[in-house]
Amino acid sequence: MDTQERGVRARTRQAILDAAITVLGQEPTVSLGAIAAAADVGRTTLHRYFPERSELLRAVNAEVTARLERAVGLARLDEGRGIDALRRLTREYFDLGDVLSLIFNQPHLTAEVGWADPGVCDPRFETMVRRGHEDGTLDPDLPPPWVHNLLWAQLYAAYGYLADSDTSRHTVLGLLVRTVTGAAGVKSARIEE
C-alpha cells in the first residue's frame, strides 16, 4: 500500500508539474486554480503538494533543470564527432516541447536554470565543441559560447516557426538540425548525416 501511495503521489505531483510547465509557458500570471484544472486535480490537491505559488515555481524550475540535464545525458556529448554530438543535442532539446515554451516565453520563471547566459556554456558543451574543432567537424573560428548561443537562437526560431506554421514537427526538426549543423559545421562534415 505504501508503494502504491508513493506511486500515486508521484504521478499526481508530476501531473501538476507538467500542467504548470504548459500553462505557465502560455501565461505567467495564471491562477493556481487554472493549473489545478489543467492537471485534472482539485485546487485543494494542488495545495497539498504545493502550499504556496513560490513552492510550485521552485519545483517547476527544478523540473526544467532536470529535463535539460536529461536531454544532455541522452545526447551523449562525450561520444563521437563534435558535429554528431551537436546534432544529437539539438534533437534532444527540440523534444523538450513545453519546456521550451516556458524558457522562451517566461524566462524569469526559469532564471535559475542559466541556459541563456551569453558568455558561459556548460563545460560538457564546451568540451564537445572543442572536440569538434579538433576532429575537423565544427568550425574552429566559432568559440563554444557562440555555438551555444547559436543553438538556443535556432531553437527559439524553430519553436516559433512550429507554433506559427502548418509545418510538421518532423519537418521543423529537420530544418533546425540542418541550420545548426550548417552554421556551426565545416562543409565536409555537414554533408555526412
C-alpha positions in Angstrom: 0.0 0.0 0.0 2.8 2.4 0.9 4.5 1.8 -2.5 1.2 2.4 -4.3 0.7 5.7 -2.4 4.1 6.8 -3.4 3.4 5.9 -7.0 0.0 7.7 -7.0 1.5 10.7 -5.1 4.4 10.8 -7.6 2.1 10.7 -10.6 -0.1 13.4 -9.2 2.9 15.6 -8.4 4.2 15.0 -11.9 0.8 15.8 -13.5 0.8 19.1 -11.6 4.3 20.0 -12.7 3.6 19.0 -16.3 0.4 21.2 -16.3 2.3 24.1 -14.6 5.0 24.0 -17.2 2.4 24.0 -20.1 0.1 26.7 -18.6 2.8 29.0 -17.2 4.6 28.8 -20.6 1.5 30.5 -22.0 0.6 32.8 -19.2 2.9 33.5 -16.3 0.2 35.0 -14.0 -2.2 32.1 -14.5 -4.0 31.2 -11.3 -3.2 28.1 -9.3 -6.8 27.0 -9.9 -6.2 27.0 -13.6 -3.1 25.0 -13.1 -5.0 22.5 -11.0 -7.7 22.3 -13.7 -5.1 21.7 -16.4 -3.6 18.9 -14.2 -7.1 17.4 -13.7 -6.9 17.8 -9.9 -8.7 19.9 -7.4 -7.2 23.1 -6.1 -7.1 21.6 -2.6 -5.0 18.7 -4.0 -2.6 21.2 -5.6 -2.2 23.0 -2.3 -1.4 19.7 -0.5 1.6 19.3 -2.9 2.5 23.0 -3.2 1.0 25.1 -0.4 2.4 28.3 -1.9 2.9 29.5 -5.5 6.5 30.1 -4.8 7.0 26.4 -3.9 5.3 25.4 -7.2 7.6 27.8 -9.1 10.7 26.3 -7.4 9.5 22.8 -8.3 8.9 23.9 -11.9 12.4 25.3 -12.0 13.9 22.1 -10.7 11.8 20.1 -13.2 13.1 22.3 -16.1 16.6 21.8 -14.9 16.2 18.1 -14.6 14.7 17.8 -18.2 17.6 19.9 -19.6 20.1 17.6 -17.8 18.3 14.5 -19.1 18.5 15.9 -22.6 22.2 16.5 -22.3 22.6 12.9 -21.0 20.6 11.4 -23.8 22.7 13.4 -26.3 25.9 11.7 -25.1 28.0 14.8 -25.7 31.2 12.9 -25.0 30.7 10.4 -27.8 31.7 10.6 -31.5 32.5 13.6 -33.6 31.6 17.0 -32.3 29.1 17.7 -35.0 27.3 14.4 -34.3 27.0 15.2 -30.6 25.7 18.7 -31.5 23.2 17.1 -33.8 22.0 14.8 -31.0 21.8 17.6 -28.5 19.8 19.8 -31.0 17.3 16.9 -31.4 17.0 16.2 -27.6 16.5 19.9 -26.8 13.8 20.2 -29.5 12.0 17.3 -27.9 11.6 19.3 -24.7 8.4 20.8 -26.1 6.6 22.8 -23.4 9.8 23.3 -21.5 11.0 25.4 -24.5 7.8 27.4 -24.4 8.3 28.2 -20.7 12.0 29.1 -21.2 11.3 31.3 -24.2 8.1 32.9 -23.2 8.7 33.3 -19.5 12.4 33.4 -18.9 12.0 35.0 -15.5 10.4 31.8 -14.3 13.4 29.7 -15.2 16.1 32.3 -14.5 17.9 29.8 -12.1 18.4 27.3 -15.0 21.1 29.5 -16.5 20.6 28.3 -20.1 20.9 31.7 -21.7 24.0 33.1 -20.0 25.6 34.7 -23.1 29.2 34.3 -22.2 29.1 30.9 -20.5 28.2 27.4 -21.5 28.2 24.1 -19.8 31.7 22.6 -19.6 30.4 19.4 -21.3 29.1 21.5 -24.2 32.4 23.4 -24.4 34.4 20.1 -24.5 32.1 18.8 -27.2 32.7 21.9 -29.4 36.4 21.8 -28.8 36.4 18.2 -29.8 34.6 19.2 -33.0 37.3 21.8 -33.6 40.0 19.1 -33.2 38.2 16.4 -35.3 37.5 18.9 -38.1 33.7 18.8 -38.0 33.0 22.1 -36.3 34.3 25.5 -37.5 37.3 26.3 -35.4 36.6 30.0 -35.7 33.4 29.6 -33.7 34.1 29.6 -29.9 31.9 27.4 -27.7 29.8 30.2 -26.3 29.0 31.3 -29.8 27.8 27.8 -30.8 25.8 27.6 -27.6 24.0 30.9 -28.4 23.6 29.8 -32.0 21.9 26.6 -30.8 19.5 28.4 -28.5 18.7 31.1 -31.0 17.8 28.4 -33.6 15.7 26.5 -31.0 13.8 29.7 -30.5 13.3 30.2 -34.2 12.2 26.6 -34.7 9.8 26.7 -31.8 8.2 29.9 -33.1 8.0 28.5 -36.7 6.4 25.4 -35.4 3.8 27.4 -33.5 3.1 29.8 -36.3 3.0 27.5 -39.4 1.3 24.4 -40.6 4.7 22.6 -40.9 5.0 19.3 -39.2 7.2 18.8 -36.1 9.3 16.3 -38.0 10.0 18.9 -40.8 10.8 21.7 -38.4 13.2 19.4 -36.5 14.9 18.6 -39.8 15.2 22.3 -40.7 16.6 23.0 -37.2 19.2 20.3 -37.3 20.3 21.4 -40.8 20.5 25.0 -39.8 22.5 24.4 -36.6 24.9 21.9 -38.1 25.2 24.0 -41.3 26.1 27.1 -39.4 28.5 25.5 -36.9 30.0 22.8 -39.0 32.6 22.8 -41.7 31.4 22.0 -45.2 32.8 18.4 -45.4 31.3 17.5 -42.0 27.8 18.9 -42.8 27.3 16.6 -45.7 27.5 13.4 -43.6 24.3 12.6 -41.7 
